[in-house]
């Protein structure tokens, strides 16, 4: 087993379905199925998997438990990203078990025994070569609510991609392959293996990767194919990540002056120039600045640069109040530094904050359309056309708003180009963005693999 490392993150795995497939009543938590600590490339995650059941006591499935996907292979604590990395080192680069162990320790800071590495290599080989147990296949063949999820895990740039085909409701892995070139022919062969199992599928959910879309059209041309709305939001939010990161880097550089001021206060306290109460106040400010500067982002909905600028404003207001009570020179110095940061990055902050607001507005539109789809009495085709029209109008309003703002402030010129690009991406996603409206159990997102790969983001759906 890996060396004892405390978990740095916590995740709760929920099933893809929110409502009972039999009576459409909402599902509720019945008990905690299991807890597990899973080791990934860049973090250690404590995973809790809850067991859900139908909230309708008269439902035929009231006693049947519905579970989310496993965060890792059964009986093991290794994430799928590490398995994909180990498989690349073993099968493609022909490295020995000793070399793989050293590579894991160097790249992932994970200290394991040779026997553990050997077990993980065996797990990887079983994952990409073995088929599901015949009993499980028979159960799936008798299940009319099967949904196929397709996604790829790429541990590092330049590495081979581990593609996993899963049944969403039960979490069963139907096929898995490591692929160097994700072309249409290779993915078509992978999906043909799934089709050969003879499982009746209601629909498919995946991201809008061109090769995946073409392969699905070749193998399952008649099935509804839902394009993941989470990947759609990620695609239109790429510029937000870049701009927010630049804002964060610029502010952090100038926050070093505040840190130096607070460290100087420590020396003054040791020399007896500050009282214990005054030093305690400055020490609290130092902790606030340190925590603000080292906050981790989770794009697209947990930005760091925006939050850091807002923290600077709060620090400036607090220091002003404290300066009126205790007029220390350190408070005056901190105020000067925070004012410089505020004035220098005010325009950039407004730009990033407006972009973040637009992305949140698009997410809210998708959420509202999902709620409306469950309550409306409209024909499904009519509602899908209405949803597509609503989303398109939202993007058009954003473009019109930014065109008007550009005349007042030249900083919004970059946002206008983003809005036009977002409109283009929306047009390409639209044919598969609302396919879940036709199939009641088809999820809107392909987040079933997210507990297995911590580099993805938690979507607020």
C-alpha positions as CSV (number, residue, x, y, z in Angstrom):
1,X,0.0,0.0,0.0
2,X,1.2,3.6,-0.5
3,X,2.8,5.4,2.3
4,X,0.5,7.1,4.8
5,X,-0.5,10.5,3.4
6,X,-3.4,12.6,4.7
7,X,-6.1,13.4,2.2
8,X,-6.0,16.9,0.7
9,X,-9.5,16.9,-0.8
10,X,-12.9,15.3,0.0
11,X,-15.5,14.2,-2.6
12,X,-18.9,12.7,-2.3
13,X,-19.9,10.4,-5.2
14,X,-23.6,10.6,-6.2
15,X,-25.4,8.6,-8.8
16,X,-26.0,10.2,-12.2
17,X,-29.8,9.9,-11.8
18,X,-31.6,12.4,-9.6
19,X,-35.1,10.8,-10.0
20,X,-36.4,7.3,-9.8
21,X,-36.4,5.7,-13.3
22,X,-39.7,3.9,-12.4
23,X,-41.9,6.6,-10.8
24,X,-39.9,9.8,-11.3
25,X,-39.9,10.6,-7.6
26,X,-36.7,12.2,-6.3
27,X,-34.0,9.9,-4.9
28,X,-32.7,10.4,-1.4
29,X,-29.7,9.1,0.6
30,X,-30.4,5.8,2.4
31,X,-26.9,5.2,3.9
32,X,-23.2,5.6,3.3
33,X,-22.1,2.7,1.0
34,X,-18.3,3.0,1.5
35,X,-15.4,5.4,2.2
36,X,-12.0,5.2,0.6
37,X,-8.8,7.2,0.3
38,X,-7.7,7.3,-3.4
39,X,-4.2,8.3,-4.5
40,X,-4.0,10.5,-7.7
41,X,-1.1,12.2,-9.5
42,X,-1.4,15.5,-7.8
43,X,-3.5,14.9,-4.7
44,X,-5.0,12.4,-2.2
45,X,-8.8,12.3,-2.1
46,X,-11.0,11.0,0.6
47,X,-14.1,9.6,-1.3
48,X,-17.5,8.8,0.2
49,X,-20.1,7.0,-1.8
50,X,-23.7,7.3,-0.8
51,X,-26.4,4.8,-1.5
52,X,-29.7,6.3,-2.8
53,X,-33.2,4.9,-3.1
54,X,-36.6,6.1,-4.3
55,X,-38.5,8.4,-1.9
56,X,-41.8,6.9,-2.9
57,X,-42.6,4.0,-0.5
58,X,-45.1,2.5,-2.9
59,X,-42.6,2.3,-5.8
60,X,-41.4,-1.1,-7.0
61,X,-37.8,0.2,-6.7
62,X,-38.3,1.6,-3.2
63,X,-35.9,-1.0,-1.7
64,X,-33.5,-1.1,-4.6
65,X,-30.3,0.8,-3.9
66,X,-28.8,3.1,-6.6
67,X,-25.1,3.8,-6.4
68,X,-22.8,6.2,-8.1
69,X,-19.6,5.1,-9.8
70,X,-16.6,3.8,-7.8
71,X,-13.9,6.3,-7.3
72,X,-11.3,3.6,-8.2
73,X,-11.0,-0.1,-9.1
74,X,-12.6,-2.3,-6.5
75,X,-10.3,-3.3,-3.5
76,X,-7.7,-0.8,-4.7
77,X,-6.9,2.8,-3.7
78,X,-5.2,3.9,-7.0
79,X,-7.0,6.5,-9.2
80,X,-7.5,5.9,-12.9
81,X,-5.1,8.7,-13.8
82,X,-2.2,6.8,-12.1
83,X,-3.3,3.6,-13.7
84,X,-3.2,5.2,-17.1
85,X,0.3,6.6,-16.3
86,X,1.6,3.2,-15.1
87,X,0.2,1.5,-18.2
88,X,2.1,4.0,-20.4
89,X,5.3,3.4,-18.6
90,X,5.0,-0.4,-18.6
91,X,3.5,-1.2,-22.0
92,X,4.8,1.7,-24.2
93,X,8.1,2.7,-22.6
94,X,8.9,-0.9,-21.4
95,X,10.1,0.2,-18.0
96,X,10.8,-2.2,-15.2
97,X,8.8,-2.3,-11.9
98,X,11.7,-0.7,-10.1
99,X,11.8,2.2,-12.7
100,X,8.1,2.7,-12.5
101,X,8.3,2.9,-8.7
102,X,11.0,5.5,-8.9
103,X,9.0,7.4,-11.5
104,X,6.0,7.5,-9.3
105,X,8.0,8.8,-6.4
106,X,9.6,11.5,-8.6
107,X,6.5,12.7,-10.5
108,X,3.6,11.9,-8.1
109,X,5.5,11.9,-4.7
110,X,4.0,8.5,-4.1
111,X,6.2,6.0,-2.2
112,X,5.1,2.4,-2.8
113,X,6.5,-1.1,-2.6
114,X,7.5,-3.1,-5.7
115,X,4.7,-5.6,-5.0
116,X,2.2,-2.7,-5.0
117,X,3.5,-1.5,-8.4
118,X,3.2,-5.1,-9.7
119,X,-0.4,-5.3,-8.5
120,X,-1.3,-2.0,-10.1
121,X,0.2,-3.1,-13.4
122,X,-1.9,-6.3,-13.2
123,X,-5.0,-4.1,-12.5
124,X,-4.3,-2.0,-15.6
125,X,-3.8,-5.0,-17.8
126,X,-7.1,-6.5,-16.5
127,X,-8.9,-3.2,-17.1
128,X,-7.9,-2.9,-20.8
129,X,-8.1,-6.6,-21.8
130,X,-10.9,-8.2,-19.7
131,X,-14.6,-8.1,-20.4
132,X,-17.3,-7.6,-17.7
133,X,-18.5,-10.7,-15.9
134,X,-21.2,-12.7,-17.8
135,X,-23.6,-12.3,-14.9
136,X,-23.3,-8.6,-15.0
137,X,-23.8,-8.5,-18.8
138,X,-27.0,-10.7,-18.4
139,X,-28.3,-8.2,-15.8
140,X,-27.6,-5.3,-18.1
141,X,-29.3,-7.0,-21.1
142,X,-32.5,-7.2,-19.0
143,X,-32.2,-3.6,-17.9
144,X,-34.1,-1.2,-20.3
145,X,-32.5,1.9,-18.8
146,X,-28.9,1.5,-19.8
147,X,-27.0,4.6,-20.8
148,X,-23.4,4.7,-22.2
149,X,-20.8,7.2,-21.0
150,X,-17.6,7.7,-23.0
151,X,-14.7,9.7,-21.7
152,X,-10.9,9.8,-21.9
153,X,-8.3,10.3,-19.1
154,X,-5.0,11.7,-20.1
155,X,-2.6,11.7,-17.2
156,X,0.0,14.0,-18.8
157,X,0.6,15.9,-22.0
158,X,2.1,13.6,-24.6
159,X,0.9,10.4,-22.8
160,X,-1.5,7.9,-24.2
161,X,-5.2,8.4,-23.4
162,X,-7.2,5.8,-21.4
163,X,-10.7,5.7,-22.9
164,X,-13.4,4.2,-20.6
165,X,-16.9,3.2,-21.7
166,X,-19.2,2.9,-18.7
167,X,-22.8,2.2,-18.1
168,X,-24.0,5.2,-16.2
169,X,-26.8,3.8,-14.0
170,X,-24.8,0.8,-12.6
171,X,-21.2,2.2,-13.1
172,X,-20.1,-1.0,-14.9
173,X,-17.0,-0.5,-17.1
174,X,-17.9,-2.1,-20.4
175,X,-14.7,-1.5,-22.3
176,X,-11.4,0.4,-21.7
177,X,-8.4,1.0,-24.0
178,X,-5.3,3.1,-24.1
179,X,-5.1,5.0,-27.3
180,X,-2.2,7.0,-28.7
181,X,-4.0,8.6,-31.6
182,X,-7.7,9.3,-30.8
183,X,-8.9,8.9,-34.4
184,X,-12.3,7.9,-35.7
185,X,-11.3,4.4,-36.7
186,X,-9.8,3.5,-33.3
187,X,-12.8,4.8,-31.3
188,X,-15.2,3.1,-33.7
189,X,-13.5,-0.3,-32.9
190,X,-13.8,0.5,-29.2
191,X,-17.6,1.2,-29.5
192,X,-18.1,-1.9,-31.6
193,X,-16.8,-3.9,-28.7
194,X,-19.5,-2.3,-26.5
195,X,-22.2,-3.0,-29.2
196,X,-21.1,-6.7,-29.4
197,X,-22.1,-7.1,-25.7
198,X,-25.8,-6.8,-26.8
199,X,-26.8,-4.4,-24.1
200,X,-29.9,-2.3,-25.0
201,X,-28.9,1.4,-24.8
202,X,-31.3,4.3,-24.4
203,X,-28.7,7.0,-25.0
204,X,-25.1,8.1,-25.0
205,X,-23.4,11.0,-23.1
206,X,-19.9,12.3,-23.8
207,X,-18.0,15.4,-24.5
208,X,-18.1,16.9,-28.0
209,X,-14.8,15.6,-29.2
210,X,-15.1,15.3,-33.0
211,X,-13.7,11.8,-33.2
212,X,-16.1,10.5,-30.5
213,X,-19.1,12.1,-32.2
214,X,-18.1,10.5,-35.6
215,X,-17.5,7.1,-33.9
216,X,-20.9,7.2,-32.2
217,X,-22.6,8.1,-35.5
218,X,-20.9,5.1,-37.1
219,X,-21.8,2.5,-34.5
220,X,-25.0,3.9,-32.8
221,X,-26.5,6.2,-35.5
222,X,-30.1,6.1,-34.1
223,X,-29.3,6.7,-30.4
224,X,-29.7,10.2,-28.8
225,X,-26.2,11.5,-28.1
226,X,-26.0,14.1,-25.3
227,X,-23.0,16.5,-25.4
228,X,-21.8,17.2,-21.9
229,X,-22.9,20.6,-20.7
230,X,-20.0,20.8,-18.3
231,X,-17.5,20.4,-21.1
232,X,-19.5,23.1,-23.0
233,X,-19.1,25.5,-20.1
234,X,-15.4,24.7,-19.8
235,X,-14.9,25.4,-23.5
236,X,-16.4,28.8,-23.4
237,X,-14.6,29.6,-20.1
238,X,-11.0,29.0,-21.3
239,X,-10.4,32.8,-21.6
240,X,-11.7,33.3,-18.1
241,X,-9.0,30.9,-16.7
242,X,-6.2,32.8,-18.6
243,X,-7.4,36.3,-17.6
244,X,-8.1,35.3,-14.0
245,X,-4.6,33.6,-13.7
246,X,-2.9,36.7,-15.0
247,X,-4.8,38.9,-12.5
248,X,-3.8,36.6,-9.7
249,X,-0.1,36.6,-10.7
250,X,0.0,40.4,-10.9
251,X,-1.6,40.9,-7.5
252,X,0.5,38.2,-5.8
253,X,3.7,40.0,-7.0
254,X,2.7,43.2,-5.3
255,X,1.4,41.5,-2.2
256,X,5.0,40.6,-1.4
257,X,5.5,44.2,-0.2
258,X,2.6,43.7,2.3
259,X,4.2,40.4,3.5
260,X,7.6,42.2,3.9
261,X,5.9,44.9,6.0
262,X,4.3,42.4,8.3
263,X,7.5,40.4,8.6
264,X,9.3,43.7,9.6
265,X,6.6,44.1,12.4
266,X,7.8,40.7,13.8
267,X,11.4,42.1,14.1
268,X,10.1,45.3,15.8
269,X,8.1,43.2,18.2
270,X,11.2,41.2,19.2
271,X,13.1,44.5,19.8
272,X,10.3,45.7,22.1
273,X,9.0,48.5,19.8
274,X,5.5,46.9,19.6
275,X,3.2,45.8,22.3
276,X,1.8,42.2,22.3
277,X,-1.7,43.4,21.4
278,X,-0.4,45.4,18.4
279,X,1.7,42.5,17.2
280,X,-1.2,40.1,17.5
281,X,-3.3,42.3,15.2
282,X,-0.6,42.5,12.6
283,X,0.0,38.7,12.9
284,X,-3.7,38.2,12.0
285,X,-3.3,40.4,9.0
286,X,-0.3,38.3,7.9
287,X,-2.4,35.1,8.1
288,X,-5.2,36.7,6.1
289,X,-2.7,37.8,3.4
290,X,-1.0,34.4,3.3
291,X,-4.3,32.5,3.0
292,X,-5.6,34.8,0.3
293,X,-2.5,34.5,-1.8
294,X,-2.4,30.7,-1.7
295,X,-6.1,29.9,-2.4
296,X,-6.5,27.1,-5.0
297,X,-8.7,27.8,-8.1
298,X,-11.4,25.4,-9.5
299,X,-12.4,26.9,-12.8
300,X,-14.8,27.9,-14.2
301,X,-16.8,28.6,-11.1
302,X,-14.2,29.1,-8.4
303,X,-11.9,31.9,-9.5
304,X,-8.9,33.1,-7.5
305,X,-7.9,36.3,-9.1
306,X,-11.3,37.9,-8.6
307,X,-11.5,36.7,-5.0
308,X,-7.9,37.9,-4.4
309,X,-8.8,41.4,-5.6
310,X,-11.9,41.5,-3.4
311,X,-9.7,40.3,-0.4
312,X,-7.4,43.3,-1.1
313,X,-10.4,45.7,-0.9
314,X,-11.5,44.1,2.4
315,X,-8.0,44.3,3.9
316,X,-7.8,48.0,2.9
317,X,-11.1,48.8,4.6
318,X,-10.2,46.9,7.7
319,X,-6.8,48.5,8.0
320,X,-8.4,52.0,7.7
321,X,-10.7,51.2,10.6
322,X,-7.8,49.8,12.7
323,X,-5.7,52.9,11.8
324,X,-8.4,55.2,13.3
325,X,-8.3,53.1,16.5
326,X,-4.5,52.6,16.7
327,X,-2.5,54.9,14.3
328,X,0.5,52.6,13.7
329,X,2.9,53.3,10.9
330,X,2.6,49.7,9.7
331,X,-1.2,50.2,9.1
332,X,-0.4,53.3,7.0
333,X,2.2,51.3,5.0
334,X,-0.2,48.5,4.3
335,X,-2.9,51.0,3.2
336,X,-0.5,52.5,0.6
337,X,0.3,49.1,-0.8
338,X,-3.4,48.0,-1.0
339,X,-4.3,51.3,-2.7
340,X,-1.6,50.8,-5.3
341,X,-2.9,47.3,-6.1
342,X,-6.5,48.5,-6.2
343,X,-5.8,51.3,-8.6
344,X,-3.5,49.3,-10.9
345,X,-5.8,46.3,-11.3
346,X,-9.2,47.9,-11.2
347,X,-9.8,47.8,-14.9
348,X,-8.5,44.3,-15.3
349,X,-10.7,43.1,-12.4
350,X,-13.8,44.7,-13.9
351,X,-13.0,42.9,-17.2
352,X,-12.5,39.4,-15.5
353,X,-15.5,39.9,-13.2
354,X,-17.8,40.8,-16.1
355,X,-16.6,37.7,-18.0
356,X,-17.2,35.5,-14.9
357,X,-20.7,37.0,-14.6
358,X,-21.6,36.1,-18.2
359,X,-20.5,32.5,-17.7
360,X,-22.6,32.2,-14.6
361,X,-25.5,33.7,-16.5
362,X,-25.2,31.0,-19.2
363,X,-25.0,28.3,-16.5
364,X,-28.1,29.7,-14.9
365,X,-29.9,29.6,-18.2
366,X,-29.0,25.9,-18.6
367,X,-30.2,25.1,-15.1
368,X,-33.5,27.0,-15.6
369,X,-34.1,25.1,-18.9
370,X,-33.5,21.8,-17.1
371,X,-36.1,22.7,-14.4
372,X,-38.5,23.9,-17.0
373,X,-38.1,20.7,-19.1
374,X,-39.4,18.6,-16.1
375,X,-42.4,20.8,-15.5
376,X,-43.5,21.8,-19.1
377,X,-46.3,20.1,-21.0
378,X,-44.8,21.1,-24.3
379,X,-43.9,18.5,-27.0
380,X,-40.3,17.4,-26.6
381,X,-39.2,18.6,-30.0
382,X,-40.9,21.9,-29.4
383,X,-39.2,22.4,-26.1
384,X,-35.7,21.5,-27.5
385,X,-36.2,24.2,-30.2
386,X,-37.3,26.6,-27.5
387,X,-34.2,25.8,-25.3
388,X,-31.8,26.2,-28.3
389,X,-33.4,29.5,-29.2
390,X,-33.2,30.7,-25.5
391,X,-29.5,29.9,-25.2
392,X,-28.8,31.5,-28.6
393,X,-30.6,34.7,-27.6
394,X,-28.7,34.8,-24.3
395,X,-25.4,34.8,-26.3
396,X,-26.7,37.4,-28.7
397,X,-27.7,39.7,-25.8
398,X,-24.2,39.3,-24.3
399,X,-22.6,40.3,-27.7
400,X,-24.9,43.3,-27.9
401,X,-24.1,44.3,-24.3
402,X,-20.4,44.1,-24.9
403,X,-20.6,46.0,-28.2
404,X,-22.3,48.9,-26.3
405,X,-19.7,48.7,-23.5
406,X,-16.8,48.7,-25.9
407,X,-17.7,52.2,-27.0
408,X,-17.4,53.3,-23.4
409,X,-14.4,51.3,-22.3
410,X,-11.7,49.8,-24.7
411,X,-10.9,47.1,-22.1
412,X,-14.1,45.3,-23.1
413,X,-12.8,44.8,-26.7
414,X,-11.2,41.4,-25.7
415,X,-14.5,40.3,-24.1
416,X,-16.3,41.0,-27.3
417,X,-14.1,38.6,-29.2
418,X,-14.7,36.1,-26.4
419,X,-18.5,36.5,-26.8
420,X,-18.3,35.9,-30.6
421,X,-16.1,32.8,-30.0
422,X,-18.6,31.6,-27.3
423,X,-21.4,32.0,-29.8
424,X,-19.5,29.9,-32.3
425,X,-18.9,27.2,-29.7
426,X,-22.6,27.2,-28.7
427,X,-23.7,26.8,-32.3
428,X,-21.4,23.7,-32.7
429,X,-22.7,22.2,-29.4
430,X,-26.4,22.9,-29.9
431,X,-27.3,19.7,-31.9
432,X,-26.5,17.6,-28.9
433,X,-26.8,20.0,-26.0
434,X,-30.5,19.2,-25.1
435,X,-30.8,15.5,-26.2
436,X,-31.5,14.7,-22.5
437,X,-35.0,16.2,-23.0
438,X,-36.0,13.2,-25.2
439,X,-34.8,10.5,-22.7
440,X,-35.8,10.9,-19.0
441,X,-32.7,9.1,-17.6
442,X,-30.1,10.6,-19.9
443,X,-27.8,12.9,-17.8
444,X,-26.9,16.4,-18.9
445,X,-23.2,16.0,-18.0
446,X,-20.5,13.4,-18.3
447,X,-19.4,14.0,-14.7
448,X,-19.5,10.3,-13.8
449,X,-15.7,10.1,-14.4
450,X,-15.0,13.2,-12.3
451,X,-14.6,11.4,-8.9
452,X,-11.9,9.2,-10.7
453,X,-9.9,12.1,-12.0
454,X,-9.4,15.1,-9.6
455,X,-8.2,17.5,-12.2
456,X,-11.7,18.0,-13.5
457,X,-14.1,20.4,-11.9
458,X,-17.2,20.0,-9.9
459,X,-20.2,21.3,-11.9
460,X,-22.9,23.2,-10.0
461,X,-25.8,21.3,-11.6
